[in-house]
Amino acid sequence: MGLKGFVEGGIASIVAGCSTHPLDLIKVRMQLQGENHVPNPQTLRPAFAFHGASTTAAMAAPGSVRLPPPPQKVGPISVGIKIFQTEGVTALFSGVSATVLRQTLYSTTRMGLYEVFKQKWSDPDSGSFPLGRKIAAGLIAGGIGAAVGNPADVAMVRMQADGRLPASQRRNYKGVVDAITRMSRQEGVASLWRGSSLTVNRAMIVTASQLASYDQIKETILENGVMRDGLGTHVTASFAAGFVAAVASNPIDVIKTRVMNMKVEPGVVPPYSGALDCALKTVRSEGPLALYKGFIPTISRQGPFTVVLFVTLEQVRKLMKDF
C-alpha cells in the first residue's frame, strides 16, 4: 500500500472537504453564537444561580445596571440565509483555501497512516482487522494528522468566522498563506498551534470513530449479506460512521473553535486561558447543551462529508488499483 494509501486518502478528503465547506462554515458560526455574552450572577436564571431569591431581587433592584439580553440563537438555515444576504454567496466559501491545505496535511496523513496500520495489524492468515485495532489505528493516525495540519485548521476557523465580526475588527485574510504569515508575524509562530491539544483530541476521536465505524459497519453488512459491495453499502456505512463521529466529537469541536478564534493582543488578558477554562466558561454562561451547539450543521456536514469521502475513496481505489 505505502504511498498509494496517502494519495488515495488525500484526493478523497480534498473532494469531500471542498464540497461540504459551506456546511462547515455554518457550523463554525453557530458554535460561536453567544460567545460574546458575558455571564453575570444577576442575569442568570434562578435555576442556574446560587441564590434564586436574592438573584431575582438583584435583577429587579432599582438603579441596578441591566445588561443587554443574550443574542438570539438561530438555526443553521437562518444562519446560512443571513450569510448569503449580508455577505454574499461567495462568503459561504470563506476559508476554502485553508480547507484544501488542511485536508492535504491532516486528512492525507490520517487516512494514509490508518491504511498503513491496517496492513501491519491485520491477521496475516484471515486478513481480519479486529475492532480494537481499528480504534487504536484511528486514534494514532488522527493524532499525528492533526498535529501536522493544525496551522491550516487555525487559519480555516478564523477565515470562516471573520464575517460575523464588525468591519473594524475583521482580520480580512487574503488567503490561507496570508493568514498563516500574519499570525506568525503578529502573534508568534506558536499561535499556529493554538488549540492543538483540542485539535489532536478531536482528530483522534473523529478518526477512530469515523474510520473504524465505516470499516466495521461495511464488514457487518457484507458478512450478513444485507447488501453487496457497491454504492449502497458504501453510502450506508459512511453515513452511519458520520453520525457516530459527529456525536463523539461535537463538544471538543465547540471548544476548539472558540479557542482558535479568540483574539490575543499584547497587554490584554485573553478570553480563555486554555481549553479547560473555555469549557468551564461556556458551560457556566450558556449551559451544558452549549457543547452541542452547531450539532445539526455538524451532522448535516459530517454525514455528507463522510459519504463523499468514502464513496470517492472507493472509486479512487478502483482507478488506482493497478498502480
N, C-alpha and C positions, 0 to 999 in steps of 0.2 A: 504494500500500500504506500508507505513512505510519503513522499512529497505530494502524490496524487490526492491523498485524503485532504490535505490542506487546500489544494487548488479547488477541488470539488466543493468543500465546505465554504470557502471564500466566495465563490461565484454565487452559490445558492443564498448565502447570507446577505450579500450586497443587493441582489434582486429583491429579497424579502424586505430588507430594511428600507429601501427606496420606495417600494410600492405601498408600504404601510406608514410612511413617515408622517403624513397629516394626523393620523390617529395617535401617534406617539406625541406629537406636539400638543394636541388637545389634552392628552393625559397629563403632561407636564404642567400646563396652565391650570388644570383642575387641582393638581396636587399642591399648587402654590396659593390656592384660594384661602383667604382668612389668615394668611401668614403675618400680615402687617397689623392685624388687630391685637393690640397689647392687652393682655388679661389684667384685670383689676378686681380685688375682692368685692368691690361694690357693684360690679357689673355681672358677677357670677350668679347663675340661677341658684336658688336655695338648695337644690339637690346636690350642687357641687361646692357650696360654701361651707365653711366650718361652723358658722352660727347663723342659721337661716333667719331667725327673727331680727337679730341685730343688723344683718346684711340688708334685709328689706327696709329696716328703719333708716339705715345709712343711705340707701338709694333714694328714699323719699325726703331725706333731711333738707330743710330749706337752706338755700345758699350753697349746697354742695355742687361740685363740678360734675356735670353729666358728660360722660364720654360718648362719642358717636357710636351708634349701633354697629355690630359687625357687618361686613359686606354680605349681601345676599348670595347664597350658594346657588349656582345654576348647573344644569346638566350638560352632558357632552355635546348634544345637538345645539343647544343655545350657545355654548362656548364656540363651537365651530362656525355658527352663523355670525356671531359677533366679530370673530376674527376676519371672516370674509367681508363683512360690511365695513369695518373700521380700518382694516389693514390691507385688504385686497386678497385675491385668490393666491397670489404668489407667497403671501405670508404663511400659508399652510405648509410651505416647503422651506420655511426658515430653518437654517442649520442642516440642510440636506447634505452639504459638502462634508460636514462633520460626521454625519451618519455613514457616508461612504468610507471615510477614514476609519471610523470606529469599527465598522463591520470588517474592514480589511485587516485591522490589527487584532481586535478582540475575537470576533467570530471565526476568522480563519484559524487563529491559534487554538481556540477551544474545540472547534469541530475536527481539526486535524489531529490534535493530541488525543481526543476521545477515540478516534479510529485507530491510532497507534496503540493505545491501551487495550482496545477491543481485540486487536490482533494478538497482542502479547499475552493477555489474560484469558482468552477463550480456551476451553478444553481442547487439547490437540487431537483427541480421538473423536469426541462427539461434535466438537465445534460449538458447544453451548457456551453462553456468556451469562453466568448467574446474575440475578438482580442486584445482589450486594456488590458485586464487582462493577456492575454498570453504574451504580450510585457513586462508588468510590472514584471511578474513572471520570464521571461528570464533575465531582467536587474538585478534583485536582486540575482537570483541564479548564474548568471555569475560572478557578482562582488565578491560574497563570495567565489566561487570556485577558482577564480584567486588569491585572497589573500592567500588562503591555498596552492595553487600549485606554487607560484612564484619562490621559490628556485629551483625547478626542471626545471622550464622554463628558468631561467638564465643559469643553467648548460647545458641544451639542446642546446641553442643558441651558447654557447661558444664551445661546443664539435663539433657541426656541422660546425662552422666557422673556426676551428683550422687548417684544411688542406690548407686553402688559404694563411696562413701566411708563411714567410720564416722559415726554420727549426729552426733557432736560437731563434725565437720569439714565437714558439708554446708552448702551455701550457701542452700538452700531458697528459691530464687527463686519468687515467686508467679506469674510470667508473664514474657513477653519484655520488656515495658515496665519491670517491676521489675528485671529482670536488667540491662538497659542503664542504667537510672537508678543502681543501686547500683554498678555497675562504674565509671561516670563519677565518682561521688562518692568511692568508696573507693580507686580505682586511677588515677584521672585519665581524661580523655577519650581520651587516646592508647591506653588499654587496649582500646578498641572496635576498634582497627585492629591489635591484636596478631596476629601471624602473617599480616598482609595480603599480604606478598610471596609466601608459600606459597599463600594463597587465590587470588591473582591467577594464579600459575603453574599451579596445579591447574585453575582455571577455563578458562584458555587451552587447556590440553591436553584437558580434557573436552569443551569446546565445539567445538574444532577436530575432534577425533576423532569425537565423537558426531553433530554436525550434518552435517559433511562426509561421514562414512561413510554416514549414513542417506540423504542425497541421492544419493550415488554408487551405493550398492547398489540403491536403488529404481530409479534410471535404468537400471542394467545389467539388472535383472530385466525391466523393461518393454521395453527395446530388443531384448532377445533373446527376447521372447515367452514367458518362463518362466511368468509369471502375468499376469493382468490387473490394472489399477489398482483394487485393492479391499483388503478387510481382510487377506487372506492376504499380500499384498505388503507392506502396512504393518507387520504383525507380524514377518514375516521380516526385513525391512530394519532395523527398530528393535531387534530382539533382537541382531542381528549388530553393530549400532552400539553397543549397550550393552556387549557383550563387549570390543570394541576400546577403548572409553572406560575400562572397569574395569582392563584390563591396563596401559594407559598412565598412569593417574592414581594407582594404589594407593600407591606409595612416597611420593609427595608428600602424599597424604591422611593416611597414618600420622603423618608428621612434623607436619603441620598440626594434627591432632587433639591431639597431645601438647603442642605449644607453646601452643595456645589454652587447654588445660585446666589448665596449670600455675598454681599459686597463688603470687602475688607479694605479699610482705609487707614493710613498711618495716624496714630493718636486717637483712634475711635475704637471703642470696645465692639467686637463683632457680635452679631445677634446670637450666635451659638458658639460655645467653647469647644464643641465636639459633637459626635453622633449621639451619645447618651443624653447630653444636655438638650439637644434638638428634640429627641424623642420625648423627654420629660416635659419640656415646654409645650410641645404640640399636644400631648395628651391632657396636660393641665389646663390649657387655654381652650382647646377645641373638642376634648373628649376622646376616648379610646378609638371610636369609629373613624377619627381623622386619619388614622394609619391606613384606612382603606379608602381614602379619598382617591378619586380617579379610577376606582376599580372597574366601573363599566367600560370606560375607554381602554383600560388596561386589558381586560378580557376581549374587548372588541378589536384591540390591536394585536394582543398576544395570540388569539385564535387564528386570524388570517395570516399573521406573520409566521406562525409555526406551520400552518398548512402550506403557504407559499414556499417556506424554507425546505420542508421535507419533500414536497412534490417536485420542486425544482432540483433538489439534491438527487432524487431517484432518477430524474431524466438526465441530469449531467453525468451520473454514474453510467447510465446506458451508453451515452455518447463517448465516454472516455474509457470504456471497459477494455478496449484494445490497446490502450496506451500504457 
